[in-house]
Amino acid sequence: MKYDFDRRIDRTGTASYKWDQSEKLFGRSDILPLWVADMDFEPPKEVVDAIKSRAEHGIYGYTVRTQGYYDAITGWLSRRHGWRIEQEWLSSSPGVVPALSLAVQTFTEPGDGVILQSPVYYPFYDVIRMNGRSVVDNPLILRDGRYEIDFALLEEQAAGGAKLLLLCSPHNPGGRVWTRGELERIAEICTKHGVFVVADEIHHDLVFSGHKHIPYALLSEACAQNSITCIAPSKTFNLAGLQAAAVVIPNADIRKKYNAALKTLSIHMESYFGLTATEASYAHGDEWLDQLLVYLEGNRDALLAYVKEHLPQVKAMSPEGTYMVWMDCTAISNKPQELKELMFDKAGVAFSEGSVFGKQGEGYLRVNLACPRSLLMQALDKFAAAVRDPAGSRP
């Protein structure tokens, strides 16, 4: 392979949220962190070179979108997802989560019900509750080792007055890549009952062989007019720290309201380096992403095989997309504090503890696969050793 994803890069001392907070968050500095969803890989060389060139100019002033930026995003969505959008549909945000929060704030009123499908990415709860809205939980159904949507309950909740659905597609932490049939059923219910859909599609590029991501807004003109779609190069190309996301809004009236809210907070200007990285990654990142997906799929398969052999009491879901694996550890413990002690104190590893994704996540752990395979195996070895001897000495 042209790209060396096996190379271990020391990220300590770089103000890394993932690597430089272990003492503060977990009580020890020697933790192997496989929790927060950024990757331990360098982005494509073209992106690094573009950022370097941008930095060398030496003046870092207010920044606006360029034609190259628009062409890169529209080209990527067309090329990778078969979605032809108009450049005027594009707005932006410092990140997908700020866009979700802004959408909740703009398209609902205080006290309104907002649907999410738990267990789900924990900021979904924050952007609902911290905006004074009510969480309407549509828990996913676990069937044959994968999550499915409870459409009967979703219909009931939509008919009952919920105003907005936060759709996590592909799903984090479960790794589901929703099928066309599933998305069409969501669309049918939401269109019928006037529920606005905000699609978090940040993992849309990270889909494994045998599965295909379908943009929600691509389903029909009705879906396009009753939704916004949030994307970013951050997960795909490991650019989270550059604070750049794109929001696709085909409906002109909705776009006008969103942009007004963006300007009200004065976050409508582009990040100086974020714009450059977005353009470079979407214009030049195809080959890098293709090879990354092969490597991540290998990591996924290695983890599943390891768990089957060395951690038979753990049930790991096989993700169809994202770079996370959702592991049912209830046979070890269904108590969040006990799993934290097992990870942090005994094993010296940090996976994401599942209860933060909702009550359904109690007894689960989420493992980030986006690291060199040797690091993944090292973390699994440490965790398995702690499971075998939970009373053993701290490593």
C-alpha positions as MATLAB code, in Angstrom:
seq = 'MKYDFDRRIDRTGTASYKWDQSEKLFGRSDILPLWVADMDFEPPKEVVDAIKSRAEHGIYGYTVRTQGYYDAITGWLSRRHGWRIEQEWLSSSPGVVPALSLAVQTFTEPGDGVILQSPVYYPFYDVIRMNGRSVVDNPLILRDGRYEIDFALLEEQAAGGAKLLLLCSPHNPGGRVWTRGELERIAEICTKHGVFVVADEIHHDLVFSGHKHIPYALLSEACAQNSITCIAPSKTFNLAGLQAAAVVIPNADIRKKYNAALKTLSIHMESYFGLTATEASYAHGDEWLDQLLVYLEGNRDALLAYVKEHLPQVKAMSPEGTYMVWMDCTAISNKPQELKELMFDKAGVAFSEGSVFGKQGEGYLRVNLACPRSLLMQALDKFAAAVRDPAGSRP';
ca = [
       0.000    0.000    0.000;
       1.138    3.531   -0.764;
       0.198    4.786    2.721;
       1.699    3.393    5.912;
      -1.122    3.109    8.425;
       0.982    0.791   10.594;
       3.346    3.610   11.582;
       2.899    4.683   15.191;
       3.124    8.455   15.572;
       3.766    9.971   18.990;
       0.951   12.472   19.623;
       1.789   13.240   23.241;
       2.725   16.817   23.989;
       0.649   18.155   21.087;
      -2.323   19.365   23.177;
      -4.143   16.256   22.006;
      -7.590   15.778   23.517;
      -7.087   12.036   23.078;
      -3.485   11.586   24.232;
      -2.693   14.450   26.626;
      -5.523   14.178   29.140;
      -5.098   10.654   30.480;
      -4.012   11.724   33.956;
      -6.886   14.174   34.230;
      -9.575   11.909   32.790;
      -8.496    8.434   33.836;
      -6.206    8.936   36.796;
      -2.988    7.771   35.167;
      -0.712    8.952   32.393;
       0.130    5.573   30.817;
      -3.332    4.839   29.422;
      -3.667    3.567   25.846;
      -6.497    5.773   24.533;
      -8.879    4.172   22.046;
     -11.909    6.236   22.939;
     -12.532    9.672   21.382;
     -13.212    9.403   17.659;
     -10.179   10.830   15.983;
      -7.607    8.747   14.122;
      -3.952    8.152   14.843;
      -3.094    8.435   11.135;
      -1.655   11.327    9.158;
      -4.040   12.771    6.572;
      -3.185   12.632    2.856;
       0.107   14.275    1.932;
      -1.730   16.689   -0.353;
      -3.633   18.003    2.666;
      -0.502   18.417    4.772;
       1.271   20.167    1.889;
      -1.687   22.503    1.310;
      -1.761   23.481    4.984;
       2.005   24.059    4.999;
       1.769   26.249    1.929;
      -1.091   28.191    3.481;
       0.868   28.665    6.725;
       3.928   29.951    4.893;
       2.009   32.950    3.590;
       2.271   34.347    7.088;
      -0.916   36.396    7.329;
      -3.905   34.573    8.737;
      -6.831   36.898    8.156;
     -10.579   36.526    7.783;
     -11.371   33.853    5.236;
     -14.189   33.324    2.719;
     -15.167   30.332    0.647;
     -13.488   29.996   -2.724;
     -14.711   28.429   -5.934;
     -12.174   25.661   -5.377;
     -13.803   24.925   -2.019;
     -17.252   24.643   -3.591;
     -15.963   22.519   -6.473;
     -14.160   20.142   -4.102;
     -17.249   19.457   -1.960;
     -19.727   19.181   -4.817;
     -17.299   16.996   -6.754;
     -16.757   14.705   -3.783;
     -20.466   14.223   -3.092;
     -21.115   13.498   -6.752;
     -18.140   11.187   -7.181;
     -18.352    9.240   -3.921;
     -22.073    9.298   -3.179;
     -23.897    9.968   -6.449;
     -25.382   13.145   -4.977;
     -25.323   16.138   -7.304;
     -25.853   19.293   -5.308;
     -25.856   22.954   -6.219;
     -23.106   25.019   -4.640;
     -25.625   27.530   -3.291;
     -27.042   24.749   -1.102;
     -23.846   24.789    0.931;
     -23.489   26.510    4.247;
     -20.954   25.820    6.961;
     -20.265   25.457   10.658;
     -17.218   25.130   12.914;
     -18.206   21.480   13.279;
     -21.072   19.050   12.860;
     -22.149   19.227   16.520;
     -22.435   23.053   16.431;
     -24.533   22.621   13.278;
     -26.815   20.145   15.046;
     -27.221   22.517   17.980;
     -27.921   25.457   15.699;
     -30.525   23.427   13.810;
     -32.307   22.433   17.021;
     -32.261   26.039   18.160;
     -33.456   27.406   14.810;
     -36.096   24.890   13.740;
     -37.757   24.069   17.070;
     -39.105   26.003   20.039;
     -38.258   25.613   23.740;
     -40.017   22.557   25.123;
     -40.444   20.885   21.711;
     -39.703   17.193   21.411;
     -36.634   16.134   19.436;
     -36.245   12.480   18.488;
     -32.982   10.583   18.766;
     -32.314    6.866   18.416;
     -30.377    5.497   21.353;
     -27.766    4.376   22.033;
     -26.365    7.307   20.111;
     -23.467    9.756   19.974;
     -23.702   11.525   23.319;
     -23.650   15.175   22.098;
     -27.099   14.494   20.619;
     -28.484   14.625   24.155;
     -26.607   17.848   24.890;
     -27.809   19.758   21.838;
     -31.398   18.889   22.755;
     -31.347   19.453   26.505;
     -29.009   22.439   26.596;
     -31.268   24.210   24.112;
     -34.264   23.658   26.395;
     -35.889   20.982   24.231;
     -37.136   17.539   25.280;
     -35.449   14.277   24.363;
     -37.849   11.879   22.666;
     -36.040    8.554   22.729;
     -36.704    6.083   19.931;
     -34.483    3.238   21.200;
     -33.015    0.963   18.573;
     -33.943   -2.703   18.718;
     -31.090   -5.190   19.066;
     -31.872   -8.147   16.826;
     -29.424  -10.856   15.742;
     -26.410   -8.796   16.754;
     -27.362   -5.590   14.939;
     -29.544   -2.590   15.584;
     -32.859   -2.027   13.839;
     -35.264    0.890   14.018;
     -38.519    0.702   15.978;
     -40.725    2.172   13.272;
     -43.976    1.619   15.154;
     -42.694    3.729   18.054;
     -41.224    6.287   15.664;
     -44.632    6.714   14.025;
     -46.247    7.141   17.424;
     -43.685    9.749   18.477;
     -43.953   11.661   15.215;
     -47.741   11.652   15.409;
     -47.495   12.741   19.042;
     -45.988   16.093   18.193;
     -42.208   15.658   18.018;
     -40.835   18.399   15.792;
     -37.408   17.202   14.700;
     -35.414   14.000   14.238;
     -31.655   13.883   14.714;
     -30.670   11.075   12.352;
     -27.250    9.509   12.920;
     -26.332    7.983    9.560;
     -24.162    5.888    9.568;
     -24.959    5.145   13.175;
     -22.536    5.843   16.009;
     -21.848    3.733   18.108;
     -23.653    0.773   16.497;
     -21.960    0.994   13.106;
     -25.159    0.484   11.120;
     -25.290    1.793    7.582;
     -28.999    2.294    7.116;
     -30.474    0.659    4.026;
     -32.554    2.474    1.467;
     -35.656    0.716    2.763;
     -34.990    1.845    6.336;
     -34.347    5.437    5.279;
     -37.453    5.481    3.098;
     -39.574    4.324    6.033;
     -38.105    7.120    8.190;
     -38.860    9.573    5.385;
     -42.423    8.345    5.007;
     -43.117    8.836    8.726;
     -41.385   12.207    9.029;
     -42.961   13.626    5.866;
     -46.430   12.444    6.907;
     -46.228   14.055   10.340;
     -44.183   17.150    9.533;
     -41.068   16.132   11.437;
     -37.971   17.974   10.244;
     -34.897   15.777    9.727;
     -31.364   16.839   10.605;
     -29.038   14.182    9.224;
     -25.626   13.818   10.849;
     -23.744   12.093    8.031;
     -20.235   12.807    9.258;
     -19.255    9.125    8.832;
     -20.714    8.876    5.320;
     -17.332    8.112    3.722;
     -16.407    5.409    6.239;
     -18.423    2.475    4.949;
     -17.145   -1.081    4.593;
     -17.431   -3.431    1.619;
     -20.900   -4.827    1.028;
     -22.621   -1.667    2.275;
     -23.482    1.691    0.747;
     -24.288    4.992    2.410;
     -27.329    6.734    0.977;
     -27.688   10.444    1.742;
     -31.085   11.057    3.322;
     -31.748   14.092    1.138;
     -31.092   12.032   -2.001;
     -34.100    9.784   -1.357;
     -36.634   12.196   -2.834;
     -37.363   15.854   -3.452;
     -39.613   15.807   -0.390;
     -36.717   14.592    1.742;
     -34.388   17.216    0.298;
     -36.871   19.987    1.089;
     -37.552   18.761    4.639;
     -34.016   18.192    5.883;
     -30.503   19.472    6.261;
     -27.409   17.291    6.004;
     -24.262   17.814    8.062;
     -20.932   16.529    6.745;
     -17.257   17.238    7.378;
     -13.816   16.048    6.317;
     -12.916   15.716    9.996;
     -13.717   12.019   10.490;
     -12.812   10.947    6.959;
      -9.389   12.600    6.871;
      -8.583   13.110   10.575;
      -8.991   16.888   10.576;
     -11.165   17.400   13.645;
      -8.950   20.096   15.127;
      -9.368   22.365   12.096;
     -12.992   23.188   12.928;
     -14.609   22.892    9.505;
     -17.920   21.328    8.507;
     -20.372   21.764    5.645;
     -24.144   21.845    5.820;
     -26.187   20.975    2.738;
     -29.553   22.774    2.663;
     -31.536   22.437   -0.597;
     -34.588   24.352    0.709;
     -33.993   28.082    0.180;
     -36.217   29.227    3.051;
     -34.620   26.808    5.499;
     -31.175   27.808    4.262;
     -31.995   31.467    4.827;
     -33.058   30.773    8.427;
     -29.989   28.637    9.119;
     -27.614   31.226    7.673;
     -29.267   34.000    9.682;
     -28.753   31.975   12.869;
     -25.146   31.330   11.884;
     -24.554   35.036   11.400;
     -26.325   35.895   14.666;
     -23.587   33.946   16.464;
     -20.956   35.407   14.116;
     -19.638   31.966   13.186;
     -20.304   32.370    9.465;
     -16.669   32.998    8.495;
     -14.463   30.117    7.425;
     -11.504   28.723    9.335;
      -8.295   29.853    7.614;
      -6.760   26.368    7.629;
     -10.069   24.501    7.675;
     -11.074   25.808    4.274;
      -7.726   24.825    2.779;
      -7.825   21.346    4.308;
     -11.410   20.776    3.190;
     -10.618   21.701   -0.389;
      -7.421   19.632   -0.522;
      -8.921   16.527    1.079;
     -12.033   16.419   -1.065;
     -10.083   17.226   -4.225;
      -7.204   14.782   -3.682;
      -8.177   12.275   -0.998;
      -9.781    9.433   -2.954;
      -6.791    7.077   -3.106;
      -5.892    7.671    0.550;
      -9.458    6.966    1.661;
      -9.716    3.824   -0.464;
      -6.595    2.419    1.200;
      -7.705    3.583    4.652;
     -10.963    1.656    4.310;
      -9.077   -1.533    3.501;
      -6.901   -1.031    6.580;
      -9.838   -0.234    8.863;
     -11.713   -3.276    7.631;
      -8.643   -5.336    8.490;
      -8.620   -3.811   11.977;
     -12.307   -4.584   12.363;
     -11.807   -8.213   11.371;
      -8.757   -8.544   13.615;
     -10.718   -7.225   16.601;
     -13.687   -9.505   15.952;
     -11.415  -12.539   15.667;
      -9.527  -11.553   18.815;
     -12.687  -11.107   20.847;
     -14.072  -14.420   19.676;
     -10.900  -16.250   20.729;
      -9.765  -14.383   23.838;
     -12.886  -12.649   25.167;
     -15.724  -15.125   24.544;
     -17.897  -13.444   27.181;
     -17.895  -10.246   25.086;
     -20.235   -9.793   22.121;
     -18.804   -7.369   19.589;
     -21.024   -5.968   16.849;
     -19.528   -6.084   13.374;
     -19.779   -2.493   12.150;
     -20.947   -1.843    8.605;
     -19.434    1.635    8.759;
     -17.619    4.161   11.001;
     -14.369    3.143   12.692;
     -15.879    2.142   16.022;
     -16.860   -1.243   17.411;
     -19.664   -1.519   19.962;
     -18.981   -4.309   22.451;
     -21.508   -5.889   24.805;
     -19.585   -6.489   28.026;
     -22.612   -7.135   30.259;
     -21.368  -10.659   30.947;
     -18.390   -8.993   32.653;
     -20.402   -6.206   34.290;
     -23.387   -4.019   33.493;
     -22.206   -1.364   35.925;
     -20.455    1.605   34.299;
     -18.186    2.249   37.276;
     -16.969   -1.352   37.356;
     -16.138   -1.267   33.646;
     -14.274    2.005   34.120;
     -12.215    0.511   36.948;
     -11.492   -2.553   34.814;
     -10.308   -0.409   31.896;
      -8.476    2.386   33.628;
      -7.166    0.852   36.845;
      -6.590   -2.759   35.833;
      -6.012   -2.801   32.076;
      -4.524    0.643   31.487;
      -6.699    1.238   28.415;
      -9.454    3.712   27.665;
     -12.379    2.700   25.497;
     -15.571    4.800   25.576;
     -17.822    3.678   28.430;
     -21.247    2.946   27.011;
     -23.671    4.630   29.397;
     -22.811    8.058   27.956;
     -24.576    6.945   24.758;
     -27.808    6.389   26.704;
     -29.216    3.915   29.202;
     -29.120    1.184   26.563;
     -25.344    1.540   26.559;
     -24.850    0.412   30.159;
     -22.517   -2.567   30.106;
     -21.130   -1.680   26.678;
     -17.804   -0.264   25.518;
     -16.968    1.492   22.238;
     -13.548    0.802   20.761;
     -11.910    3.153   18.255;
     -10.318    1.103   15.453;
      -8.578    4.014   13.749;
      -5.064    3.352   14.973;
      -2.110    1.193   13.937;
      -3.033   -2.472   14.264;
      -0.199   -3.115   16.692;
      -1.670   -0.506   19.045;
      -5.148   -2.001   18.732;
      -3.827   -5.479   19.531;
      -1.780   -4.146   22.452;
      -4.877   -2.530   23.941;
      -6.951   -5.683   23.464;
      -4.221   -7.796   25.095;
      -4.192   -5.498   28.124;
      -7.978   -5.529   28.395;
      -8.206   -9.310   28.012;
      -5.550   -9.807   30.694;
      -7.526   -7.618   33.078;
     -10.728   -9.525   32.335;
      -8.988  -12.846   33.066;
      -7.558  -11.555   36.340;
      -9.606   -8.552   37.512;
      -8.005   -8.720   40.952;
      -4.500   -8.654   39.516;
      -1.993   -5.880   40.031;
      -2.164   -2.695   38.057;
       0.053   -2.909   34.940;
];
